[in-house]
Amino acid sequence: MPNGPMEGVDESTWMDVIQKMDEVYSQLIDDEIELEKKNTELEQSQQFIFSVLSAMSDVLLVCNERGVIEETNAALCELVGRRDAELRGTSIYDLLADTQSTDRARTVLDNTNPPRRGEGLELNLLDALHQSVPVDANCTPRVAASGRRVGTVFVARPTAEIKRAYHELRAAHEALKRAQQQLLHSGKMASLGRLVAGVAHELNNPISFVLGNVHALSRYCARLSRYLAAVHAGEPAEQLEALRSKLRIEHLLGDLPSLIEGTLEGAQRTADIVNGLKRFSAMDPEARSPVNLNEVIGRAIHWVRKGVAPSFEVHWQPGAPCTVTGSAGQLQQVLMNLLQNALDAATGVGRSLPVVWIATDVGSTHLQLRLRDNGPGIAPEHLSHIFDPFFTTKPVGKGTGLGLSISYGIVEQHGGALSVRNHPEGGAEFVLELPLAEAVPA
């Protein structure tokens, strides 16, 4: 400050200068505070990015356009057994285990017009023990603000763990398929077990018929042998005629064709029953052929009637031919399960005679089969669980809860649908829809 007052400068001028200096100083303090705040936010952002890179389980590598490493993460450092400071400035090609990986990486880095989404490739890296480690890498171009490519970002995941998980998943899938097949076969065997009594009765008639005919043939054979022995011995004609009359050879010869025909018929009937059971119990999930559903319905009614429920009334008239493509044995199992379930429901309420109504409607591409019983219907809270495995409303020991679940799966495998509802006139109604054979693609 000068010793005396300056010419043209009064006290108010000095006050303005001091005020401006205060304002500038305050602004500097505010800018310094804001700068410190920005630095703190920048440090937090850097710490966040570092924590993210450290937490990544996938390998991360950032290099420039020449393949010089600029950034890594903890997963890569752990895999190759080197620190981040050691990796920076080195070439990405030093981390590759073979020439094929080097050629693939060079192709990506030399591409002047890479896709923005990046591209995938398989590389082999050298781990800490200098052993080859396969990784599945995604290579994305790194672009500057000017739009020029300045490098590449490699994000890779070791595929050994993925392959191991894939093999475990595949093994689990195969085990599930085997368990499903065993479950299907077990359900089929359970249905087959219901038919044991009826099958025994069904087989008893033709077998008894065959046995009776064979005993008669045995007696006829003894008579013919006795008569032929007399003929070969040269007995006189009068004695032969008397013996022929005594042994009733004429009657025997006349009865032989009917005995043989009846025996063949009984044997064929037995073979048909056995073949039907074999066809029903065979494990043929992949076998697909044209199936006349009317015949399947008829066989299902026949076997259920021959089983444990012979006394029930069925209202069904075979309509127009309805042919689907599938497994006759599996479809018969579905219908037998539905029939048996309907009969169990109708019998459980103490009705004198269970009644089942079956109707089929054939459309242009699908057919619909409706099966209704005169039982009490299904409780509303059970409708959504009726096809769940092991769900049953029957007492313990009376049902496994697998019949309807297996039937649902079989129908789905045939490209159809199985549903249930309570009929307005009473009882439960199952609706089975299947594509016609002409509508099933080859």
C-alpha positions in Angstrom: 0.0 0.0 0.0 1.4 3.4 -0.9 2.1 5.8 2.0 -0.3 8.3 0.7 -3.6 8.2 -1.1 -3.5 7.3 -4.8 -4.8 9.8 -7.2 -8.3 8.9 -8.5 -8.7 6.0 -6.1 -10.9 6.5 -3.2 -11.9 4.2 -0.3 -14.9 2.7 -2.1 -12.7 1.5 -4.9 -10.5 -0.4 -2.4 -13.6 -1.9 -0.8 -14.7 -3.2 -4.3 -11.2 -4.8 -4.8 -11.3 -6.5 -1.4 -14.8 -7.8 -2.1 -13.7 -9.2 -5.4 -10.7 -10.9 -3.8 -13.0 -12.4 -1.2 -15.3 -13.7 -4.0 -12.3 -15.2 -5.9 -11.0 -16.8 -2.7 -14.4 -18.3 -1.9 -14.7 -19.6 -5.4 -11.3 -21.2 -5.1 -12.3 -22.9 -1.9 -15.6 -24.1 -3.5 -13.6 -25.4 -6.5 -11.2 -27.2 -4.2 -14.0 -28.8 -2.3 -15.7 -29.9 -5.6 -12.4 -31.2 -6.8 -11.9 -33.3 -3.7 -15.4 -34.6 -4.1 -14.8 -35.6 -7.7 -11.5 -37.3 -6.7 -13.4 -39.2 -4.0 -16.0 -40.3 -6.5 -13.3 -41.2 -9.0 -11.6 -43.3 -6.3 -14.8 -45.0 -5.4 -15.5 -45.7 -9.1 -12.1 -47.1 -9.5 -12.5 -49.2 -6.4 -15.9 -50.4 -7.6 -14.4 -51.4 -11.0 -11.5 -53.1 -9.3 -13.8 -55.0 -7.0 -15.9 -56.1 -10.0 -12.8 -57.2 -11.9 -11.6 -59.1 -8.8 -14.9 -60.8 -8.2 -15.3 -62.0 -11.8 -14.9 -65.7 -12.1 -14.4 -65.4 -15.9 -10.9 -64.6 -17.2 -10.6 -60.9 -18.4 -7.9 -59.6 -20.6 -7.7 -56.2 -22.4 -5.1 -55.6 -25.1 -4.3 -52.9 -27.6 -4.5 -53.4 -31.4 -1.1 -55.0 -31.4 -2.0 -57.6 -28.8 -0.1 -55.9 -25.9 -1.8 -56.5 -22.6 -3.2 -53.4 -20.9 -5.5 -54.8 -18.2 -6.2 -58.1 -16.5 -8.2 -59.4 -13.6 -7.6 -61.7 -10.6 -9.0 -64.7 -12.3 -6.5 -64.5 -15.2 -3.6 -63.9 -12.8 -4.6 -66.9 -10.7 -5.0 -69.1 -13.8 -1.6 -68.3 -15.4 0.2 -67.9 -12.0 1.5 -64.3 -12.7 0.8 -60.9 -11.2 -1.0 -58.2 -12.9 2.2 -56.0 -13.0 4.0 -58.9 -14.7 1.3 -59.3 -17.4 1.0 -55.7 -18.4 3.1 -54.8 -21.4 3.5 -58.4 -22.5 2.0 -59.9 -25.5 -1.2 -61.9 -25.4 0.5 -64.5 -27.6 2.8 -65.4 -24.8 -0.2 -66.8 -22.8 -1.4 -69.1 -25.6 -0.4 -72.8 -25.5 -0.4 -73.8 -29.2 -0.1 -72.4 -32.7 -3.8 -73.0 -33.4 -4.8 -70.7 -30.6 -2.2 -68.1 -31.7 -3.6 -68.2 -35.3 -7.2 -67.7 -34.0 -6.3 -64.8 -31.8 -4.3 -63.2 -34.5 -7.2 -63.5 -36.9 -9.4 -61.6 -34.4 -6.8 -58.9 -33.7 -6.1 -58.4 -37.4 -9.7 -58.0 -38.4 -10.3 -54.4 -39.4 -14.0 -54.6 -39.3 -15.0 -56.8 -36.3 -18.6 -57.2 -35.3 -19.7 -55.0 -32.5 -21.2 -57.9 -30.6 -17.9 -59.7 -30.7 -17.2 -63.2 -31.8 -16.5 -66.4 -29.9 -13.5 -68.7 -30.3 -11.8 -71.5 -28.4 -8.3 -70.9 -27.1 -5.8 -72.9 -25.0 -4.0 -70.9 -22.3 -0.9 -71.8 -20.4 -1.7 -72.2 -16.7 0.7 -71.7 -13.8 2.1 -75.3 -14.4 2.5 -74.5 -18.1 -0.3 -77.0 -19.0 -2.9 -76.3 -21.6 -6.2 -75.1 -20.3 -9.1 -74.8 -22.9 -11.2 -71.7 -22.6 -14.3 -70.4 -24.4 -13.5 -66.8 -25.2 -15.7 -63.9 -26.4 -13.7 -61.2 -28.2 -15.2 -57.7 -28.3 -13.6 -54.7 -30.1 -12.6 -51.8 -27.8 -13.4 -48.5 -29.6 -12.2 -44.9 -28.7 -14.4 -41.9 -28.6 -13.3 -41.1 -32.1 -14.7 -44.4 -33.3 -11.3 -45.9 -34.0 -10.6 -49.4 -32.8 -7.9 -49.2 -30.1 -7.9 -52.8 -28.8 -9.8 -56.0 -27.9 -11.5 -57.3 -24.8 -11.2 -61.0 -24.2 -13.7 -62.5 -21.7 -13.1 -66.3 -21.3 -14.3 -69.1 -19.2 -12.5 -72.4 -18.7 -14.5 -75.1 -20.5 -13.2 -78.0 -18.4 -15.8 -77.2 -15.7 -18.5 -76.6 -18.3 -17.8 -79.9 -20.0 -17.8 -81.7 -16.7 -21.1 -80.1 -15.8 -22.4 -81.0 -19.3 -21.4 -84.6 -18.8 -23.0 -84.7 -15.4 -26.2 -83.1 -16.9 -26.2 -85.6 -19.7 -25.7 -88.5 -17.3 -28.5 -87.2 -15.1 -30.7 -86.8 -18.2 -30.0 -90.4 -19.2 -30.7 -91.6 -15.6 -34.0 -89.6 -15.7 -34.9 -91.3 -19.0 -34.2 -94.7 -17.6 -36.2 -93.9 -14.4 -39.1 -92.6 -16.5 -39.0 -95.8 -18.6 -38.9 -97.9 -15.5 -41.7 -95.9 -14.0 -43.8 -96.4 -17.2 -43.0 -100.1 -17.2 -43.8 -100.4 -13.5 -47.2 -98.8 -14.0 -47.8 -101.1 -16.9 -46.9 -104.1 -14.8 -49.2 -102.8 -12.0 -52.1 -102.6 -14.5 -51.1 -106.1 -15.8 -51.2 -107.4 -12.3 -54.9 -106.5 -12.0 -55.7 -108.8 -14.9 -54.1 -112.0 -13.4 -57.4 -113.5 -12.2 -59.2 -112.7 -15.4 -56.4 -114.0 -17.6 -56.3 -117.2 -15.6 -60.0 -117.7 -16.3 -59.6 -116.6 -19.9 -56.7 -119.1 -20.5 -58.4 -122.0 -18.6 -61.2 -122.5 -21.2 -59.1 -123.0 -24.3 -56.5 -125.0 -22.4 -59.1 -127.3 -20.9 -60.6 -127.7 -24.4 -57.2 -128.6 -25.9 -56.5 -131.0 -23.0 -59.8 -132.8 -23.5 -59.2 -133.1 -27.3 -55.7 -134.4 -26.7 -57.0 -137.1 -24.3 -59.6 -138.2 -26.9 -56.9 -138.2 -29.6 -54.7 -140.4 -27.3 -57.5 -143.0 -27.0 -58.1 -142.9 -30.8 -54.4 -143.4 -31.3 -54.5 -146.6 -29.2 -57.5 -147.9 -31.2 -55.8 -147.2 -34.5 -52.6 -148.8 -33.3 -54.5 -152.0 -32.3 -56.4 -152.1 -35.6 -53.2 -151.6 -37.7 -51.4 -154.3 -35.8 -54.2 -156.7 -36.7 -54.0 -155.7 -40.3 -50.2 -156.1 -40.5 -50.6 -159.5 -38.7 -52.7 -160.8 -41.7 -55.8 -161.5 -39.7 -58.8 -162.8 -41.8 -61.2 -160.3 -43.2 -64.0 -161.4 -41.0 -62.0 -160.8 -37.8 -60.7 -157.4 -39.1 -64.3 -156.3 -39.9 -65.4 -157.4 -36.4 -62.5 -155.6 -34.8 -63.2 -152.5 -36.9 -66.7 -152.5 -35.7 -65.7 -153.1 -32.1 -63.1 -150.3 -32.1 -65.6 -148.0 -33.9 -62.9 -147.1 -36.5 -65.5 -145.4 -38.8 -66.7 -143.1 -35.9 -63.1 -142.4 -35.0 -62.1 -141.4 -38.5 -65.1 -139.1 -38.8 -64.4 -137.5 -35.4 -60.7 -136.9 -36.1 -61.0 -133.7 -38.3 -63.3 -131.9 -35.7 -60.9 -132.9 -32.9 -57.9 -131.6 -34.7 -59.7 -128.4 -35.8 -60.9 -127.8 -32.2 -57.5 -128.4 -30.8 -55.9 -125.9 -33.3 -58.6 -123.4 -32.5 -58.0 -123.7 -28.7 -54.3 -123.4 -29.2 -54.7 -120.3 -31.4 -57.0 -118.7 -28.9 -54.4 -119.3 -26.2 -51.7 -117.9 -28.4 -53.9 -114.8 -29.1 -54.3 -114.2 -25.4 -50.6 -114.5 -24.7 -49.7 -112.3 -27.6 -52.2 -109.7 -26.4 -50.6 -109.7 -22.9 -47.1 -109.5 -24.4 -48.1 -106.7 -26.7 -49.5 -104.8 -23.7 -46.5 -105.4 -21.4 -43.8 -104.8 -24.0 -41.6 -101.8 -23.5 -42.0 -100.2 -26.9 -41.9 -96.4 -26.3 -40.3 -95.7 -29.7 -42.5 -98.0 -31.8 -45.0 -95.9 -33.7 -47.5 -97.4 -36.2 -51.1 -96.8 -37.3 -53.5 -97.8 -34.5 -57.3 -98.2 -34.8 -58.5 -96.6 -31.5 -61.8 -98.5 -31.7 -59.9 -101.8 -31.4 -57.8 -100.4 -28.5 -61.0 -99.3 -26.7 -62.6 -102.7 -27.2 -59.5 -104.6 -25.9 -59.3 -102.3 -22.9 -62.9 -102.9 -22.0 -62.4 -106.7 -22.5 -59.3 -106.9 -20.2 -60.8 -104.7 -17.5 -64.0 -106.8 -17.5 -61.9 -109.9 -17.3 -59.9 -108.5 -14.4 -61.1 -107.5 -11.0 -64.2 -105.5 -12.1 -66.4 -107.9 -14.2 -69.6 -106.2 -13.2 -70.0 -102.8 -14.8 -72.0 -101.3 -17.6 -70.4 -99.6 -20.6 -72.3 -97.4 -23.0 -70.1 -97.4 -26.1 -70.7 -97.9 -29.8 -67.7 -98.0 -32.2 -68.2 -95.1 -34.6 -66.3 -94.2 -37.7 -62.8 -95.6 -38.0 -60.4 -93.4 -36.1 -56.7 -94.2 -36.7 -53.9 -92.5 -34.8 -50.1 -93.0 -35.0 -48.6 -94.4 -31.9 -48.1 -97.4 -29.7 -51.1 -99.7 -29.3 -49.8 -101.1 -26.0 -49.3 -97.7 -24.5 -52.7 -96.3 -25.7 -54.4 -99.5 -24.3 -52.6 -98.8 -21.0 -54.0 -95.3 -20.9 -57.6 -96.4 -21.6 -57.3 -99.2 -19.1 -56.1 -96.7 -16.4 -58.9 -94.4 -17.2 -61.5 -97.2 -17.1 -60.1 -98.7 -13.9 -60.0 -95.2 -12.3 -63.6 -94.5 -13.3 -64.8 -97.9 -11.9 -62.9 -97.4 -8.6 -64.5 -94.0 -8.2 -68.0 -95.3 -9.0 -67.6 -98.4 -6.8 -66.2 -96.4 -3.9 -69.5 -94.6 -3.2 -71.4 -97.9 -2.9 -73.4 -97.8 -6.1 -75.0 -101.0 -7.1 -73.6 -101.0 -10.7 -70.8 -98.7 -11.9 -71.6 -97.2 -15.3 -69.2 -95.7 -17.8 -70.0 -93.7 -20.9 -67.4 -93.6 -23.8 -67.9 -91.4 -26.9 -65.5 -90.4 -29.7 -65.7 -87.5 -32.1 -63.5 -87.5 -35.2 -62.5 -84.0 -36.5 -60.4 -83.0 -39.5 -57.1 -83.3 -37.7 -57.8 -84.6 -34.2 -60.1 -87.0 -32.5 -61.6 -86.5 -29.1 -62.5 -89.3 -26.7 -64.7 -88.6 -23.6 -64.9 -91.1 -20.8 -67.4 -90.4 -18.0 -68.5 -92.3 -14.9 -71.4 -92.2 -12.5 -69.2 -91.6 -9.5 -69.2 -88.6 -7.1 -66.8 -86.5 -9.3 -63.6 -84.9 -8.2 -63.3 -82.3 -5.4 -62.4 -78.9 -6.8 -59.2 -78.7 -4.7 -58.0 -81.9 -6.3 -58.7 -81.1 -10.0 -55.4 -79.2 -10.4 -53.4 -82.1 -8.9 -55.1 -85.1 -10.4 -52.2 -85.8 -12.8 -49.4 -85.2 -10.3 -47.2 -88.2 -9.7 -48.1 -90.1 -6.5 -51.2 -88.0 -5.9 -54.1 -90.2 -5.0 -57.3 -90.0 -2.9 -57.5 -93.7 -2.4 -56.8 -95.3 0.9 -53.2 -96.6 1.6 -52.6 -99.8 -0.3 -55.3 -99.2 -2.8 -53.5 -97.0 -5.2 -50.0 -95.7 -6.1 -51.0 -92.4 -7.6 -49.1 -93.2 -10.8 -51.8 -94.4 -13.2 -53.1 -91.0 -14.3 -49.6 -89.4 -14.2 -48.2 -92.1 -16.5 -51.3 -91.8 -18.8 -50.8 -88.0 -19.0 -47.1 -88.5 -20.1 -48.0 -91.2 -22.7 -50.6 -88.9 -24.2 -48.2 -86.0 -24.4 -45.6 -88.3 -26.1 -48.3 -89.1 -28.7 -48.8 -85.3 -29.4 -52.1 -85.2 -27.6 -53.7 -83.8 -24.5 -55.5 -85.3 -21.5 -57.7 -83.2 -19.3 -60.4 -83.8 -16.7 -63.5 -82.0 -15.4 -66.7 -82.7 -13.5 -69.5 -83.4 -15.8 -72.7 -81.2 -15.4 -74.8 -84.4 -15.1 -72.5 -85.8 -12.4 -69.3 -87.9 -12.3 -65.9 -87.1 -13.6 -65.2 -86.9 -17.3 -61.7 -87.4 -18.8 -61.2 -85.9 -22.3 -58.5 -87.5 -24.5 -57.4 -85.7 -27.6 -55.1 -87.3 -30.2 -53.9 -86.2 -33.7 -55.2 -88.4 -36.5 -52.7 -90.5 -38.4 -53.1 -88.3 -41.5 -52.4 -85.2 -39.3 -49.2 -86.5 -37.8 -46.1 -85.3 -39.7 -43.8 -87.9 -41.1 
